[in-house]
Amino acid sequence: MSSLAATQADGYHIPDEYYTSGAYKKKSISQFNGSKGHNQYLQRSVVRFELPFNGVCTKCEAVVGKGTRFNAHKAHVDDYFSSKIYEFTTKCRSCADCEFKIRTNPKDGTFDYVVGIRKKIEEFNSTE
């Protein structure tokens, strides 16, 4: 069987440089070819994030409901003992100028709205 027929049978071709350079000991074929990953998180640290509380944009005063989903940039910013503190950055859907930053708070087991958004506080009158 010729090498071309074998390549077509396997569905992929491994270049000779992969073995001669010794890269097969350290890297996968994808890493050797320069692939950065197959999804948004591996390429650009983008995750699907859902707001944990109702919020209000600080710039346009638009209400952003609990459960609204965004494509957010996820970044490790700090540590709390052995827990990592992550910060999620996204933009307002209404004005697209304001940038929201939401940070995990492992001490209290919640999320903190840091920049661009604040929690919507609703007061109820219990006498009625």
C-alpha positions in Angstrom: 0.0 0.0 0.0 1.4 3.4 -0.9 1.8 6.1 1.7 -0.9 8.2 0.0 -3.4 5.4 0.4 -2.5 5.0 4.0 -3.0 8.7 4.7 -6.4 8.6 3.1 -7.3 5.6 5.2 -6.3 7.3 8.5 -7.8 10.7 7.6 -4.8 12.7 8.6 -1.1 13.0 7.9 1.7 13.3 10.4 4.7 15.3 9.1 8.1 13.8 9.3 9.4 16.8 11.3 7.1 15.8 14.1 9.2 12.7 14.8 12.6 14.0 13.7 12.5 17.1 15.9 11.5 15.0 19.0 8.3 17.0 19.5 6.3 13.7 19.8 7.8 13.3 23.3 6.4 16.7 24.5 3.5 17.8 22.3 0.4 16.5 20.7 0.1 16.8 16.9 -2.4 19.7 17.4 0.1 21.6 19.6 2.9 20.9 17.1 0.8 22.4 14.3 0.0 25.5 16.4 -3.6 24.9 17.3 -4.8 26.9 20.2 -7.9 24.9 21.0 -11.3 24.0 19.6 -13.7 26.2 21.6 -14.0 29.8 22.7 -12.7 29.3 26.2 -9.5 27.6 25.1 -8.9 30.3 22.5 -9.9 33.5 24.2 -11.2 32.6 27.8 -14.8 33.3 26.8 -17.5 31.5 28.8 -21.3 31.6 28.9 -22.2 33.5 32.1 -25.6 33.9 33.7 -26.4 36.8 36.0 -27.0 35.5 39.6 -29.1 38.6 40.7 -31.2 41.3 39.2 -29.1 44.3 38.3 -29.1 47.8 36.9 -26.6 49.3 34.5 -24.9 52.3 36.1 -24.7 54.2 32.8 -28.1 53.8 31.0 -30.1 52.6 34.1 -31.4 49.6 32.1 -32.6 46.7 34.2 -30.8 43.5 33.6 -32.8 40.5 34.9 -31.5 37.5 36.9 -30.7 34.6 34.6 -29.7 36.8 31.6 -26.9 35.1 29.7 -23.8 36.7 28.4 -20.6 35.6 26.6 -18.1 36.8 29.2 -14.3 36.9 29.5 -13.2 34.9 32.5 -10.0 35.8 34.3 -8.4 34.6 37.5 -7.7 37.6 39.7 -7.0 36.4 43.2 -7.1 33.5 45.7 -9.0 33.1 48.9 -7.2 30.3 50.8 -7.3 27.5 48.2 -10.3 28.8 46.3 -9.8 30.9 43.1 -11.5 34.2 42.7 -12.6 34.8 39.1 -13.8 37.9 37.4 -16.3 37.9 34.5 -16.3 40.8 32.1 -19.1 41.6 29.7 -20.9 44.5 28.1 -24.4 46.0 28.7 -26.9 44.8 26.0 -28.8 48.1 26.0 -26.1 50.8 25.7 -23.0 48.6 24.7 -20.8 51.3 26.3 -20.8 50.1 29.9 -18.6 47.2 30.8 -19.8 44.9 33.7 -17.4 43.2 36.0 -18.7 40.5 38.3 -16.4 38.7 40.7 -16.9 35.5 42.7 -16.8 35.8 46.5 -15.9 32.5 48.0 -15.9 33.9 51.6 -19.6 34.7 51.5 -20.5 32.1 48.8 -21.9 34.7 46.4 -21.1 37.0 43.5 -20.1 40.7 43.8 -21.1 43.3 41.2 -17.9 45.3 41.0 -18.0 47.8 38.0 -20.7 49.0 35.7 -23.6 47.2 37.3 -25.3 47.3 40.7 -27.8 45.0 42.4 -31.4 46.0 42.0 -32.8 46.5 45.5 -36.6 46.0 45.7 -38.4 47.0 48.9 -41.7 45.4 49.8 -44.3 46.8 52.2 -45.4 43.9 54.4 -48.3 45.8 56.0 -50.6 45.5 53.0 
